[in-house]
Amino acid sequence: MIVTFDNLSDALKSTYYAHNRETRMLIRGDMIFASSGHSVLTRSDITDSWDIYELLDEKFDELKAQGLSDQEAGNVLVEEMEMSLSKQIHNVEKSKMSKDEISAIVGKTILELSSYIYDKAKKELPYLSDSMIFPLAIHLKMMNERQVHQKARFVREINKIKQNNPKEYLIAKNMIQNIQKKILVQHPEEETCFLAIYFQKFQSRYYDNQKKIAVLVVSHGHVASAMAQTANMIMGEYHAVGLDLEFSDSPKIMADKVIAKVHEIDQGKGCIILADMGSLLQVGERVEKEIGVAVGVLGRCDTLMVIECLRKTLWTNETIDEIVESLDIKETRHIYQNQNRIHERAKAILTCCVTGEGAAIQLENYLKVRFESVFKDVKWLHLGYVDETSLMERIEDLNQKYEIMAIVGTLDPHISDIPFYTSQQVYQKEGFESLKTYCYKYLGIYNPLLEVLDQQCISILSGNYTKEEVIDNAVAMMVEANCVDENYLLSVYKREAWLPTYLQGGIGIPHGESQYVTKPVIHITKLDKPVCWDGENFVDFVFTLALKEDQTEAFEELYKQMREPSFMQILKLCTSQEDILEKFMLIQY
């Protein structure tokens, strides 16, 4: 049964030439099935099927008969030319013919000319494979036998081939000029295209094996360069690239810089962007749209993540999506998706109590006072209920009007996709913090500092103080909050004696050994009168760090904010512990 183009439906005819080019390139030729079994390629098939000129002439006439314009037909023919060459190259390679056999088919002169072209091109294209010689020899034979009256078909599309293979095209052009003395070249421009594609095809295997997914690390300050450099040194490969952004850069400028860098380092297999700022989660879509590079973006990273990303991009065949999925332990991509979803319903938190609506309102007010300064656009809902059936129906009705983020109450209604927190949990600090962190993540404003900042560990000191008094006060409050043990104070002084921890901008960051930390915390001290910190420099803000080894995100975020003059100026205007904590809570991503 033979199915021809005319047998196809109008819908299939209209989309036939719009099929994905990469998919069509995988088609190596006809599949022939017979009662005696699957047929195989014979030696005679190689030469009989190699007349690509006749094939393209017939295809051009066919396309014109179907009503395509010269330009449309030319576009199709360029693809047909590349695919035909790929198929014939594959056939010759599969045949495993010897040099003598090829010589018998094409002649000694043509074979020597093919070898000459390869040797010359190899000097400019060091990864050119010598397997090009045999198929090129057959092609030259057919070119030499071509009828003089045949027309060139690709003049209009030469610019496209130049753009796709600029280096190969230039080498091929010089080569054609040289060999015209040895063999008749009817249409030099057209043959230059053929030869350029040969050069490209017989380097592709090397490039396919060598190209890797690019890795770009982005941050404010010099954190990104440091992480990339460290990861490269550990892995023994210079693959990760750091991009340090200025604190004064606007979101647009940051995105423009990232896009330019991705375009610079792309190897043809896409790029993974590891950023220490959630705002860059949006840049992936712009990169893919503007420069056509596949991108995966993570809005949180540390040095260990960069190392793991390098390991996967260098030593595995995992795709961008697979690598990002495995690295995205904090689900930053989903945070971004939640942040950017367009919802007509307002987001809400529902409180409900089995003892009645009054208890639900009381629970609502408890949460509202603590949340409302940050979650200003969140609606608060409450329900009292007697039986579970009516509760389910009422929650379902509310869920039609609002996007309920979480339910807090005395009895779990078991609503799928909506987490439940008991009232007993949220009245305790750990449970309350768990609900708060979940809501921050859901709204896309999660801040790692929220896990290490505590209102009990914030001091506002007025009057004259010494450096030692500031440190003693900070550590005493941290001990009282059960964040560090009493040995921590001595480790802080040892660290300061070795190297005072002063930062430009009037900031001190004393810290001790993590082995004495029981609960990670950053103590904040605001001074109305600067304290001499190292015998020369004065500070009016002191951040005493008590962090574990895995708290790098919190420190990086704190460092970023400390280096932001506008943010520090806002902190200096604060008059209460609540006010200082709120300013950190309001950091948006």
Legacy VTK file of the C-alpha trace (Angstrom):
# vtk DataFile Version 3.0
C-alpha trace
ASCII
DATASET POLYDATA
POINTS 589 float
0.000 0.000 0.000
1.536 3.264 -1.109
0.491 6.537 0.586
1.399 9.630 -1.407
1.194 13.314 -0.541
-2.112 13.584 -2.403
-3.660 10.995 -0.085
-3.137 13.229 2.956
-5.902 15.393 4.392
-5.779 19.158 3.909
-4.862 19.587 7.588
-1.878 17.248 7.280
-0.772 18.833 4.018
-0.776 22.294 5.604
1.378 21.185 8.535
3.664 18.748 6.708
6.446 21.244 6.104
5.988 22.940 9.470
6.974 19.824 11.418
9.668 20.215 14.007
12.980 20.291 12.162
14.864 18.223 14.738
12.229 15.483 14.525
12.455 15.347 10.744
16.255 15.171 10.928
15.920 11.890 12.824
14.132 10.265 9.872
16.885 8.447 8.001
14.836 7.269 5.008
12.053 4.946 3.996
11.210 1.939 6.136
10.610 -1.023 3.822
8.889 -4.172 5.110
8.586 -7.297 3.025
7.474 -10.883 3.588
11.094 -11.974 3.473
12.025 -9.563 6.225
13.370 -6.021 6.538
15.501 -4.967 3.575
19.049 -3.708 4.012
21.093 -1.058 2.268
23.200 -2.368 -0.586
26.364 -0.873 -2.048
24.591 0.085 -5.263
21.943 1.962 -3.266
24.619 4.402 -2.141
25.440 5.714 -5.569
21.926 5.303 -6.949
20.416 7.400 -4.163
23.119 10.050 -3.896
21.935 12.330 -6.681
20.781 15.031 -4.290
20.589 17.542 -7.143
17.918 15.593 -8.983
16.082 15.014 -5.727
16.041 18.724 -4.874
15.030 19.724 -8.392
12.064 17.361 -8.189
11.184 18.622 -4.719
11.326 22.235 -5.883
8.951 21.524 -8.790
6.640 19.649 -6.414
6.532 22.530 -3.966
5.853 25.050 -6.715
3.015 22.862 -7.991
1.504 22.939 -4.509
1.345 26.746 -4.676
4.347 27.665 -2.527
6.224 30.844 -3.397
9.886 30.744 -4.432
10.898 31.921 -0.946
8.728 29.330 0.819
9.999 26.584 -1.454
13.569 27.746 -0.884
13.135 27.554 2.898
11.897 23.977 2.615
14.702 23.027 0.240
17.385 24.210 2.652
15.996 21.830 5.267
15.612 19.080 2.685
19.213 19.592 1.647
20.495 19.213 5.217
18.289 16.192 5.874
19.235 14.518 2.596
22.911 14.983 3.342
22.423 13.589 6.841
20.668 10.508 5.471
23.289 9.853 2.824
26.138 10.405 5.294
24.486 7.897 7.595
24.116 5.375 4.767
27.771 5.633 3.728
28.984 5.326 7.312
26.734 2.329 7.916
28.049 0.602 4.797
31.613 0.561 6.259
33.137 0.619 2.794
36.898 0.434 2.416
39.007 3.099 0.744
39.553 0.854 -2.284
35.833 0.271 -2.678
35.114 3.994 -2.542
37.922 4.615 -5.030
36.395 2.067 -7.392
33.068 3.921 -7.229
34.190 7.549 -7.438
37.601 7.272 -9.056
41.059 7.921 -7.705
41.052 11.620 -8.650
37.803 12.401 -6.811
38.926 10.488 -3.736
42.210 12.384 -3.653
40.319 15.674 -4.046
38.062 14.745 -1.140
41.112 13.969 1.011
42.699 17.265 -0.032
39.602 19.208 1.059
39.551 17.399 4.383
43.253 18.011 5.084
42.945 21.731 4.313
39.772 22.198 6.352
41.212 20.237 9.287
43.740 23.017 9.851
40.914 25.477 10.510
38.456 23.006 12.038
40.533 20.824 14.406
37.544 18.667 15.402
36.628 17.731 11.846
36.249 13.952 11.511
38.038 12.051 8.726
34.845 10.037 8.215
33.805 12.998 6.067
36.119 11.915 3.229
34.025 9.015 1.863
30.589 10.694 1.692
32.189 13.891 0.390
33.884 11.886 -2.388
30.563 10.490 -3.539
29.049 13.952 -3.424
31.887 15.378 -5.552
31.394 12.598 -8.078
27.711 13.457 -8.456
28.557 17.154 -8.675
31.031 16.457 -11.456
28.423 14.502 -13.390
25.734 17.118 -12.982
24.074 18.380 -16.143
25.169 21.859 -17.235
21.602 23.093 -17.845
20.475 22.545 -14.258
19.709 25.645 -12.262
20.893 26.698 -8.844
18.154 26.363 -6.245
19.568 27.945 -3.080
20.805 31.397 -3.988
17.976 33.052 -2.051
18.684 31.044 1.096
22.476 31.353 1.234
22.287 34.044 3.935
20.477 31.622 6.215
23.249 29.050 5.864
25.882 31.764 6.385
24.220 32.760 9.668
23.897 29.197 10.926
27.475 28.171 10.027
29.540 31.365 9.555
32.992 29.872 10.095
32.280 26.733 8.079
30.803 28.807 5.250
33.891 31.031 4.999
36.233 28.018 4.916
34.032 26.303 2.331
33.993 29.416 0.128
37.789 29.574 0.062
37.921 25.843 -0.605
35.545 26.036 -3.578
37.645 28.793 -5.101
40.740 26.584 -4.796
39.253 23.401 -6.238
37.637 25.086 -9.265
40.999 24.655 -10.982
40.781 20.901 -10.425
37.084 20.246 -11.075
34.162 22.049 -12.687
31.990 23.774 -10.085
28.822 24.918 -11.829
27.211 26.886 -9.014
29.933 27.993 -6.550
27.554 29.649 -4.086
25.321 26.604 -3.946
28.232 24.183 -3.598
29.690 26.386 -0.881
26.478 25.774 1.064
26.768 22.013 0.577
30.394 21.976 1.688
29.687 24.201 4.738
27.021 21.758 5.874
29.492 18.870 5.463
31.963 20.689 7.690
29.255 21.339 10.264
27.870 17.789 10.223
31.218 16.142 10.748
31.985 18.296 13.789
28.580 17.916 15.389
29.380 14.683 17.206
32.315 16.295 18.946
30.281 19.344 19.868
27.329 17.280 21.049
29.657 15.408 23.396
31.505 18.496 24.567
28.729 21.027 24.988
27.399 21.324 28.507
24.605 23.171 30.211
26.049 26.508 31.315
25.968 27.490 35.000
25.583 31.143 36.041
25.720 32.241 39.696
24.220 35.672 40.412
24.244 37.836 43.539
24.708 41.324 44.903
28.215 42.199 46.023
30.979 39.693 45.362
29.239 36.594 46.705
28.480 35.044 43.286
32.080 35.244 42.039
33.341 33.724 45.270
30.881 30.823 45.145
31.610 30.128 41.466
35.378 30.284 42.022
35.219 27.961 45.028
33.011 25.454 43.210
35.262 25.497 40.141
38.371 24.893 42.274
36.760 21.962 44.079
35.476 20.377 40.855
38.690 21.089 38.951
36.755 22.631 36.064
36.254 26.251 35.060
32.575 25.943 34.246
30.530 28.020 36.702
30.501 31.760 36.002
29.807 34.373 38.684
27.928 37.599 37.988
28.169 40.243 40.745
25.426 42.861 40.589
25.498 46.327 42.104
23.172 47.067 45.003
22.027 50.153 43.117
20.951 48.131 40.055
17.248 48.323 39.306
15.352 45.063 38.569
15.454 45.879 34.849
19.204 46.512 34.870
19.767 43.277 36.800
17.704 41.326 34.273
19.527 42.940 31.334
22.922 42.023 32.809
21.839 38.432 33.415
20.478 38.077 29.877
23.700 39.436 28.382
25.805 37.039 30.464
23.643 34.019 29.585
24.004 34.883 25.906
27.786 35.069 26.389
28.268 31.723 28.154
25.611 29.614 26.427
27.121 26.547 24.746
23.976 25.592 22.891
22.420 23.446 25.624
20.867 26.129 27.810
21.785 27.615 31.168
20.978 27.125 34.856
20.872 30.381 36.830
21.560 30.112 40.562
20.551 33.424 42.115
20.552 34.642 45.722
17.514 36.816 45.036
13.993 35.643 44.311
13.308 38.612 42.029
15.421 36.970 39.315
13.053 34.010 39.113
11.220 36.019 36.493
14.255 36.433 34.239
14.092 32.926 32.788
11.060 33.704 30.663
12.737 36.856 29.297
15.922 34.963 28.419
14.039 32.299 26.498
11.917 34.884 24.716
14.657 37.385 23.814
17.650 35.197 22.957
16.079 31.765 22.587
18.155 30.010 25.259
16.532 27.372 27.465
16.881 28.398 31.109
16.250 26.989 34.559
16.290 29.423 37.506
16.629 28.868 41.254
16.025 31.818 43.566
18.194 30.561 46.412
21.704 29.128 46.306
24.831 28.456 48.310
28.282 27.108 47.484
27.272 23.497 48.046
24.412 23.912 45.603
26.786 25.374 42.999
29.115 22.385 43.455
26.249 19.926 43.065
25.005 21.788 39.998
28.481 21.558 38.465
28.659 17.858 39.189
25.366 17.247 37.417
26.079 19.448 34.400
29.610 18.097 33.923
29.215 14.426 34.741
25.600 13.479 33.984
23.233 13.660 31.044
20.380 15.104 33.068
18.288 17.838 31.470
17.942 21.377 32.792
14.534 20.569 34.278
15.822 17.412 35.966
18.799 19.212 37.502
16.732 22.174 38.701
14.088 19.852 40.154
16.711 17.917 42.129
18.380 21.103 43.432
15.166 22.956 44.240
14.769 21.612 47.771
13.143 24.853 48.924
10.737 24.840 45.955
11.623 28.385 44.930
10.133 27.777 41.500
6.786 26.935 43.069
7.027 30.029 45.243
7.413 32.092 42.099
4.498 30.297 40.473
2.328 31.050 43.496
3.474 34.661 43.484
2.703 35.190 39.827
-0.519 33.248 39.446
-3.404 35.447 38.492
-6.271 34.862 40.891
-9.580 36.623 40.943
-10.153 35.384 44.499
-8.522 37.179 47.433
-6.182 35.071 49.564
-7.495 34.250 53.023
-6.800 32.434 56.297
-9.754 30.649 57.883
-10.193 30.056 61.611
-12.855 27.655 62.856
-13.643 26.226 66.290
-15.976 23.480 67.428
-16.991 25.548 70.471
-18.559 28.229 68.304
-17.957 31.331 66.272
-16.798 33.383 69.265
-13.764 31.147 69.816
-12.989 31.279 66.090
-13.065 35.093 66.194
-10.778 35.116 69.211
-8.298 32.869 67.377
-8.596 35.073 64.300
-7.796 38.220 66.295
-4.775 36.519 67.860
-3.335 35.759 64.415
-4.509 38.972 62.815
-2.603 41.199 65.234
0.598 39.294 64.550
0.165 38.943 60.802
-1.685 41.973 59.558
1.286 44.360 59.392
2.900 42.052 56.830
-0.028 40.225 55.220
-1.968 43.407 54.540
-3.886 42.001 51.578
-4.872 38.720 53.258
-8.526 38.338 54.238
-9.502 36.832 57.582
-12.437 34.421 57.767
-13.973 32.583 60.711
-16.520 29.816 61.231
-18.170 28.130 64.156
-19.714 24.696 63.589
-21.639 21.927 65.204
-21.266 19.023 62.785
-18.599 18.218 60.227
-21.004 17.992 57.286
-22.227 21.566 57.549
-18.646 22.733 58.070
-17.505 21.069 54.862
-20.273 22.739 52.885
-19.594 26.167 54.384
-15.851 25.904 53.729
-16.590 24.878 50.156
-18.787 27.957 49.734
-16.055 30.208 51.126
-13.485 28.575 48.881
-15.513 29.642 45.863
-15.140 33.288 46.882
-11.661 33.251 48.460
-8.381 31.428 47.940
-7.971 29.865 51.373
-4.256 29.452 52.124
-4.596 27.668 55.470
-7.174 26.616 58.071
-6.567 27.050 61.807
-8.917 25.500 64.359
-9.764 22.782 66.839
-10.898 20.075 64.412
-9.300 19.179 61.057
-11.949 19.371 58.299
-9.651 17.382 55.949
-9.904 19.710 52.974
-7.526 18.548 50.238
-4.773 20.982 49.208
-5.420 23.273 52.212
-3.072 22.711 55.186
-4.538 22.595 58.686
-2.940 23.952 61.893
-4.437 23.268 65.309
-5.173 26.192 67.605
-2.921 24.547 70.181
-0.049 24.625 67.685
-0.343 28.304 66.745
-0.636 29.458 70.364
2.854 28.036 70.832
5.851 29.740 69.294
7.056 26.878 67.092
3.619 26.258 65.635
3.041 29.942 65.033
6.407 30.277 63.268
5.580 27.234 61.138
2.297 28.817 59.985
4.005 32.144 59.355
6.787 30.560 57.287
4.242 28.619 55.235
2.272 31.798 54.485
5.429 33.670 53.496
6.346 30.901 51.083
2.832 30.701 49.685
2.771 34.431 49.018
6.238 34.353 47.484
7.829 36.636 50.089
9.834 34.053 51.997
12.894 35.503 53.731
15.541 33.206 55.279
16.237 35.859 57.937
12.827 35.199 59.457
14.139 31.886 60.765
16.985 33.541 62.704
15.467 36.838 63.853
13.642 37.087 67.169
12.167 40.137 68.846
13.685 38.922 72.132
17.122 39.331 70.562
16.885 42.961 69.463
18.328 45.805 71.567
18.001 49.583 71.211
20.659 51.211 73.401
20.806 54.893 74.280
23.812 56.535 75.909
27.490 55.723 76.046
28.557 52.092 75.698
31.800 50.240 75.102
32.257 47.489 72.561
32.547 44.932 75.360
29.271 46.084 76.949
27.466 45.799 73.622
28.733 42.253 73.067
28.027 41.212 76.686
24.465 42.506 76.410
23.837 40.744 73.097
25.171 37.362 74.215
23.323 37.601 77.564
20.020 38.052 75.697
20.889 35.133 73.402
21.645 32.932 76.417
18.370 33.947 78.057
16.503 33.014 74.848
18.218 29.575 74.940
19.951 30.228 71.607
23.549 29.822 72.826
25.271 28.490 75.926
27.547 30.487 78.246
30.714 29.365 76.443
29.664 31.342 73.387
30.721 34.675 74.884
34.365 33.608 75.260
34.445 32.285 71.674
33.183 35.694 70.444
35.998 37.533 72.267
38.586 35.088 70.924
37.345 35.746 67.398
37.415 39.528 67.898
40.936 39.387 69.370
42.119 37.550 66.258
40.460 39.904 63.748
37.945 42.662 64.555
34.754 42.235 62.524
34.107 45.727 61.205
32.229 46.456 57.965
32.091 49.762 56.127
29.001 51.769 56.900
29.398 51.636 60.683
28.498 47.950 61.163
29.987 45.327 63.482
29.377 41.586 63.009
30.890 39.736 65.997
30.400 35.974 66.027
31.579 32.866 67.846
31.910 29.129 67.255
28.861 27.259 66.013
29.414 24.390 68.473
27.991 26.619 71.224
24.848 27.485 69.246
21.688 25.623 70.254
19.238 27.609 68.147
20.471 29.801 65.251
19.849 33.495 65.830
21.129 36.927 64.825
21.053 39.505 67.626
20.591 43.114 66.468
21.848 46.086 68.472
20.947 49.631 67.443
22.993 52.423 69.108
22.120 56.091 69.196
25.783 56.900 69.912
28.466 55.132 67.849
30.858 52.752 69.597
34.567 52.517 68.764
34.956 49.009 67.343
38.586 48.433 66.391
40.450 51.454 67.756
39.815 53.402 64.584
36.318 52.790 63.185
32.945 53.435 64.858
29.738 51.445 64.537
26.117 52.237 65.320
24.675 48.826 64.330
25.935 45.496 65.660
24.725 42.140 64.308
25.926 39.380 66.621
25.823 36.130 64.671
25.105 32.756 66.245
24.609 30.516 63.226
25.112 26.889 62.273
27.102 25.788 59.229
23.906 25.343 57.190
22.703 28.919 57.780
24.621 30.414 54.849
21.417 31.667 53.226
20.534 33.741 56.280
23.991 35.310 56.432
24.050 36.044 52.701
20.661 37.754 52.962
21.790 39.759 55.984
25.003 40.752 54.198
23.029 41.872 51.170
20.782 44.072 53.294
23.685 45.477 55.322
25.357 46.579 52.089
22.187 48.361 50.967
22.500 51.991 52.205
18.793 52.736 51.812
17.799 49.757 53.958
20.265 50.612 56.705
18.975 54.181 56.713
15.458 52.834 57.277
16.707 50.757 60.227
18.337 53.820 61.795
14.938 55.518 61.909
13.345 52.642 63.852
12.434 53.344 67.483
11.354 49.892 68.743
12.251 46.220 68.517
8.936 45.544 66.759
9.710 48.197 64.178
13.160 46.760 63.398
11.825 43.219 63.052
9.008 44.402 60.810
11.466 46.080 58.416
13.191 42.734 57.870
9.851 40.979 57.514
8.805 43.421 54.802
11.723 42.533 52.507
10.024 41.504 49.253
11.095 38.832 46.742
LINES 1 590
589 0 1 2 3 4 5 6 7 8 9 10 11 12 13 14 15 16 17 18 19 20 21 22 23 24 25 26 27 28 29 30 31 32 33 34 35 36 37 38 39 40 41 42 43 44 45 46 47 48 49 50 51 52 53 54 55 56 57 58 59 60 61 62 63 64 65 66 67 68 69 70 71 72 73 74 75 76 77 78 79 80 81 82 83 84 85 86 87 88 89 90 91 92 93 94 95 96 97 98 99 100 101 102 103 104 105 106 107 108 109 110 111 112 113 114 115 116 117 118 119 120 121 122 123 124 125 126 127 128 129 130 131 132 133 134 135 136 137 138 139 140 141 142 143 144 145 146 147 148 149 150 151 152 153 154 155 156 157 158 159 160 161 162 163 164 165 166 167 168 169 170 171 172 173 174 175 176 177 178 179 180 181 182 183 184 185 186 187 188 189 190 191 192 193 194 195 196 197 198 199 200 201 202 203 204 205 206 207 208 209 210 211 212 213 214 215 216 217 218 219 220 221 222 223 224 225 226 227 228 229 230 231 232 233 234 235 236 237 238 239 240 241 242 243 244 245 246 247 248 249 250 251 252 253 254 255 256 257 258 259 260 261 262 263 264 265 266 267 268 269 270 271 272 273 274 275 276 277 278 279 280 281 282 283 284 285 286 287 288 289 290 291 292 293 294 295 296 297 298 299 300 301 302 303 304 305 306 307 308 309 310 311 312 313 314 315 316 317 318 319 320 321 322 323 324 325 326 327 328 329 330 331 332 333 334 335 336 337 338 339 340 341 342 343 344 345 346 347 348 349 350 351 352 353 354 355 356 357 358 359 360 361 362 363 364 365 366 367 368 369 370 371 372 373 374 375 376 377 378 379 380 381 382 383 384 385 386 387 388 389 390 391 392 393 394 395 396 397 398 399 400 401 402 403 404 405 406 407 408 409 410 411 412 413 414 415 416 417 418 419 420 421 422 423 424 425 426 427 428 429 430 431 432 433 434 435 436 437 438 439 440 441 442 443 444 445 446 447 448 449 450 451 452 453 454 455 456 457 458 459 460 461 462 463 464 465 466 467 468 469 470 471 472 473 474 475 476 477 478 479 480 481 482 483 484 485 486 487 488 489 490 491 492 493 494 495 496 497 498 499 500 501 502 503 504 505 506 507 508 509 510 511 512 513 514 515 516 517 518 519 520 521 522 523 524 525 526 527 528 529 530 531 532 533 534 535 536 537 538 539 540 541 542 543 544 545 546 547 548 549 550 551 552 553 554 555 556 557 558 559 560 561 562 563 564 565 566 567 568 569 570 571 572 573 574 575 576 577 578 579 580 581 582 583 584 585 586 587 588
